[in-house]
Amino acid sequence: MRRTFLVAVALVSALVIAGCGDSTSDSGSGGSSGGAADLGLMKAGTLTVGMNLQFKPEMYLDDAGKPAGYDVDLLNKLATELGLKLDIQNLDFNGLIPGLQSKKFDMVSVGLTATDERKKVIDFSRAYVPYTSVLAVGQNDTTTPSIDAFNQKGKIITALQGSSGEQLAKKTFPNATVKGFPDQNAALLEVSTGRAQGSVLEDYILAQYQKANPNQVKKADLPKPLDLGYGSWAVQKGNDKLQQRLDTFLCKAQTDGTLEQLYKQDFGVTEFPEMPSGC
């Protein structure tokens, strides 16, 4: 989700949640309606996307069990422009990068941070979503709101396993014990029950958890966010044509206001963070 994440080296996880299909346009090569021909797709006429639909409002399953959220809305627009059918595969997070490497899908949309380690095995588009990373603490926590106060031996900091949040936690709190959990809610539950002193995650994920679980956790009142970063789409290593087509689409969406409109709509905010230049 910054959706920011460490390269998993295991085979595709057996914890596949479901395969969710979502069609927004007629199938076909799409060559005449957006330049989709010869993009190295796994299935002609279909854009297969790996996701982890547990990060409302960015990507999740709605009450009807259908993929929804910012990423899904943006992918629908991409598929429409390319003239392709959109096929969303909902997997455990740790299975996404290995699945992309083993060509289970054409791209991954889960707000991945384009780290140097990940660039060794997969390629990235330009940024499509901004992220602000924060520290969540217990609702009644009275710890001095400073990095040093949490960066202590005996302190436990949680994060989503394999995420860039986990790596950020290790970097920011090297003296503490960082524990990764396969589910974001599980990482926060450790904090709300007092088994951990903090959890590193994106601010919007924390806000959603607070809505569903009031008076359990709060954002630590640190002087500034732990990090401000961006998430990108990921494609199979060497698929330059698809990568370039995604960049073209995202540049257009950034300059014509599509990214801003969808972000404000789906995240329920009034301001859109500044995106990287270069379009």
C-alpha positions as CSV (number, residue, x, y, z in Angstrom):
1,M,0.0,0.0,0.0
2,R,3.4,3.7,0.4
3,R,2.7,1.2,0.1
4,T,6.1,1.6,0.5
5,F,7.9,-2.7,0.4
6,L,10.8,-5.2,0.8
7,V,11.4,-7.7,-2.0
8,A,10.1,-11.1,-1.0
9,V,12.4,-13.9,-2.0
10,A,10.1,-16.8,-1.4
11,L,7.9,-18.4,-4.0
12,V,4.4,-17.1,-4.5
13,S,2.6,-17.4,-1.2
14,A,0.0,-20.0,-0.8
15,L,-2.1,-17.5,1.0
16,V,-3.9,-16.4,-2.1
17,I,-7.1,-14.7,-1.0
18,A,-9.0,-14.7,-4.2
19,G,-8.9,-13.9,-7.9
20,C,-11.2,-11.0,-8.6
21,G,-12.1,-9.9,-12.0
22,D,-13.2,-6.4,-12.9
23,S,-13.9,-5.4,-16.5
24,T,-14.1,-1.8,-17.6
25,S,-13.8,-2.2,-21.4
26,D,-14.1,-4.6,-24.3
27,S,-11.3,-7.1,-24.6
28,G,-9.0,-7.1,-27.5
29,S,-5.4,-6.0,-28.4
30,G,-6.5,-2.4,-27.9
31,G,-4.0,-1.2,-30.5
32,S,-6.4,1.3,-32.0
33,S,-7.7,2.7,-28.7
34,G,-4.7,3.6,-26.6
35,G,-1.7,1.7,-28.0
36,A,-2.0,-1.5,-26.0
37,A,-0.7,-3.8,-28.7
38,D,2.7,-5.5,-28.1
39,L,2.9,-4.6,-24.4
40,G,4.1,-8.0,-23.5
41,L,0.9,-8.9,-21.7
42,M,0.3,-12.4,-20.2
43,K,-3.1,-12.7,-21.9
44,A,-4.0,-10.9,-25.1
45,G,-6.7,-8.3,-24.5
46,T,-6.4,-8.4,-20.7
47,L,-4.3,-6.4,-18.2
48,T,-3.7,-8.7,-15.2
49,V,-2.9,-6.9,-12.0
50,G,-1.6,-8.3,-8.7
51,M,-3.0,-6.4,-5.6
52,N,-3.5,-6.8,-1.9
53,L,-7.0,-5.5,-1.3
54,Q,-6.8,-4.7,2.4
55,F,-5.9,-1.0,2.4
56,K,-9.1,1.0,2.4
57,P,-9.5,3.6,0.9
58,E,-6.6,3.0,-1.5
59,M,-7.5,-0.6,-2.4
60,Y,-10.0,-2.9,-0.8
61,L,-13.1,-5.2,-1.3
62,D,-16.4,-3.3,-1.0
63,D,-19.5,-4.7,0.7
64,A,-20.3,-6.6,-2.4
65,G,-16.9,-8.2,-2.5
66,K,-15.8,-6.1,-5.5
67,P,-12.4,-4.4,-5.8
68,A,-12.7,-0.7,-4.9
69,G,-10.6,2.3,-4.0
70,Y,-8.1,4.8,-5.5
71,D,-5.9,2.2,-7.2
72,V,-8.9,0.4,-8.6
73,D,-10.5,3.6,-10.0
74,L,-7.2,4.5,-11.6
75,L,-6.6,1.1,-13.1
76,N,-10.1,1.2,-14.5
77,K,-9.2,4.4,-16.3
78,L,-6.0,2.8,-17.5
79,A,-7.7,-0.3,-18.9
80,T,-10.3,1.8,-20.6
81,E,-7.7,4.0,-22.3
82,L,-5.8,0.9,-23.4
83,G,-8.9,-0.9,-24.6
84,L,-8.2,-3.8,-22.3
85,K,-10.2,-6.0,-19.8
86,L,-9.0,-5.5,-16.2
87,D,-8.3,-8.7,-14.2
88,I,-7.4,-8.0,-10.6
89,Q,-5.7,-10.9,-8.7
90,N,-6.0,-10.4,-4.9
91,L,-3.1,-12.0,-3.1
92,D,-1.3,-11.9,0.2
93,F,1.2,-9.0,0.1
94,N,4.3,-11.1,0.3
95,G,3.3,-13.1,-2.8
96,L,3.0,-10.0,-5.1
97,I,6.7,-9.4,-6.1
98,P,7.5,-13.2,-6.5
99,G,4.3,-13.5,-8.5
100,L,5.3,-10.7,-10.8
101,Q,8.7,-12.2,-11.2
102,S,7.2,-15.6,-12.1
103,K,4.9,-13.9,-14.6
104,K,1.6,-14.6,-12.8
105,F,0.5,-11.0,-13.7
106,D,1.5,-8.1,-15.9
107,M,1.9,-5.5,-13.1
108,V,1.5,-4.9,-9.4
109,S,-0.6,-2.0,-8.0
110,V,-0.1,-1.8,-4.3
111,G,1.8,1.5,-3.8
112,L,5.3,0.0,-3.9
113,T,8.2,2.2,-3.2
114,A,10.8,1.9,-5.9
115,T,13.8,0.9,-3.7
116,D,17.2,0.0,-5.1
117,E,16.7,-3.6,-3.9
118,R,13.4,-4.0,-5.7
119,K,14.8,-2.5,-8.9
120,K,17.2,-5.4,-9.1
121,V,14.3,-7.8,-9.8
122,I,11.4,-5.7,-11.1
123,D,10.9,-2.3,-12.9
124,F,8.7,0.6,-11.8
125,S,6.5,3.3,-13.4
126,R,6.7,6.9,-12.2
127,A,4.9,7.7,-9.0
128,Y,1.1,7.6,-8.8
129,V,0.2,8.0,-5.1
130,P,1.8,10.0,-2.3
131,Y,2.3,8.6,1.2
132,T,3.0,10.1,4.6
133,S,4.4,7.6,7.1
134,V,3.6,8.1,10.8
135,L,4.0,6.3,14.2
136,A,0.8,4.9,15.8
137,V,0.8,4.5,19.6
138,G,-1.7,3.4,22.2
139,Q,-4.6,5.7,22.9
140,N,-3.5,6.4,26.4
141,D,0.3,6.5,25.6
142,T,2.1,9.2,27.5
143,T,5.6,8.6,26.0
144,T,7.5,11.8,25.1
145,P,6.7,12.3,21.4
146,S,10.2,12.0,20.1
147,I,12.2,9.4,18.1
148,D,14.7,8.9,20.9
149,A,11.9,8.0,23.3
150,F,10.8,5.1,21.2
151,N,14.3,4.2,19.9
152,Q,15.1,2.3,23.1
153,K,16.1,-1.3,24.0
154,G,13.0,-3.1,25.2
155,K,10.6,-1.0,23.0
156,I,8.7,-3.0,20.4
157,I,7.7,-1.4,17.1
158,T,5.4,-3.2,14.6
159,A,4.8,-2.9,10.9
160,L,3.3,-4.7,7.9
161,Q,5.7,-7.6,7.2
162,G,7.7,-7.0,4.0
163,S,6.6,-3.4,3.7
164,S,8.7,-0.3,3.4
165,G,7.1,0.7,6.7
166,E,9.0,-2.3,8.2
167,Q,12.2,-1.1,6.7
168,L,11.5,2.5,7.8
169,A,10.9,1.2,11.4
170,K,14.2,-0.6,11.4
171,K,16.0,2.5,10.1
172,T,14.3,4.9,12.4
173,F,14.3,2.8,15.6
174,P,17.5,0.7,15.3
175,N,17.7,0.2,19.1
176,A,14.1,-1.1,19.4
177,T,12.8,-4.5,18.4
178,V,10.9,-4.3,15.1
179,K,8.3,-7.1,14.5
180,G,6.6,-7.6,11.2
181,F,3.0,-9.0,10.8
182,P,1.4,-10.3,7.7
183,D,-1.7,-8.2,8.3
184,Q,-1.8,-4.5,9.0
185,N,-4.6,-4.8,11.6
186,A,-2.6,-7.4,13.5
187,A,0.3,-5.0,13.7
188,L,-1.9,-2.3,15.2
189,L,-3.6,-4.7,17.5
190,E,-0.3,-5.3,19.2
191,V,-0.1,-1.6,20.0
192,S,-3.7,-1.3,21.1
193,T,-3.3,-4.2,23.5
194,G,0.0,-2.9,24.9
195,R,2.2,-5.7,23.5
196,A,4.0,-3.1,21.4
197,Q,4.8,0.5,21.9
198,G,4.3,1.7,18.4
199,S,3.6,0.8,14.8
200,V,4.9,2.4,11.6
201,L,2.4,2.8,8.7
202,E,0.8,5.3,6.3
203,D,-1.4,8.0,7.9
204,Y,-4.5,7.1,5.8
205,I,-4.3,3.4,6.9
206,L,-4.2,4.6,10.5
207,A,-7.2,6.8,9.9
208,Q,-9.2,3.9,8.6
209,Y,-8.3,1.7,11.5
210,Q,-9.3,4.5,13.9
211,K,-12.7,4.8,12.3
212,A,-13.3,1.1,12.6
213,N,-11.7,0.8,16.1
214,P,-12.2,4.0,18.0
215,N,-10.2,4.9,21.1
216,Q,-7.5,2.2,20.5
217,V,-4.6,3.9,18.9
218,K,-3.6,7.5,18.0
219,K,-0.9,9.2,15.9
220,A,2.2,10.0,17.9
221,D,2.6,13.8,18.1
222,L,6.1,13.8,16.6
223,P,7.6,17.1,15.3
224,K,7.3,15.8,11.7
225,P,6.2,12.7,9.8
226,L,8.6,9.7,9.7
227,D,8.7,9.9,5.9
228,L,7.0,11.4,2.8
229,G,7.3,9.1,-0.2
230,Y,5.5,7.9,-3.2
231,G,4.1,4.6,-4.5
232,S,4.6,3.3,-8.1
233,W,3.3,0.6,-10.3
234,A,5.6,-2.4,-10.8
235,V,6.1,-4.4,-14.0
236,Q,8.1,-7.4,-14.9
237,K,11.9,-6.8,-15.3
238,G,12.7,-5.7,-18.8
239,N,9.1,-4.9,-20.0
240,D,10.1,-1.4,-21.1
241,K,7.1,-1.0,-23.4
242,L,4.5,-1.5,-20.7
243,Q,6.5,0.6,-18.3
244,Q,6.7,3.5,-20.8
245,R,3.0,3.2,-21.6
246,L,2.2,3.4,-17.9
247,D,4.4,6.5,-17.5
248,T,2.6,8.1,-20.4
249,F,-0.7,7.4,-18.9
250,L,0.3,8.7,-15.4
251,C,1.9,11.9,-16.8
252,K,-1.4,12.6,-18.5
253,A,-3.4,11.8,-15.4
254,Q,-1.1,14.0,-13.3
255,T,-1.2,17.0,-15.6
256,D,-5.0,16.9,-16.4
257,G,-6.0,16.6,-12.8
258,T,-7.2,13.0,-12.8
259,L,-4.8,11.9,-10.0
260,E,-5.8,14.8,-7.9
261,Q,-9.5,14.3,-8.5
262,L,-9.4,10.5,-7.6
263,Y,-7.2,11.1,-4.6
264,K,-9.5,13.7,-3.1
265,Q,-12.5,11.6,-3.9
266,D,-11.3,8.3,-2.6
267,F,-9.2,9.4,0.4
268,G,-11.8,12.0,1.4
269,V,-9.3,14.9,1.7
270,T,-9.3,18.4,0.4
271,E,-5.6,18.7,-0.4
272,F,-3.4,16.7,-2.9
273,P,0.3,16.4,-2.0
274,E,2.8,17.7,-4.6
275,M,3.8,15.0,-7.0
276,P,7.2,14.5,-8.6
277,S,7.8,16.7,-11.7
278,G,9.1,15.5,-15.0
279,C,6.0,15.2,-17.2
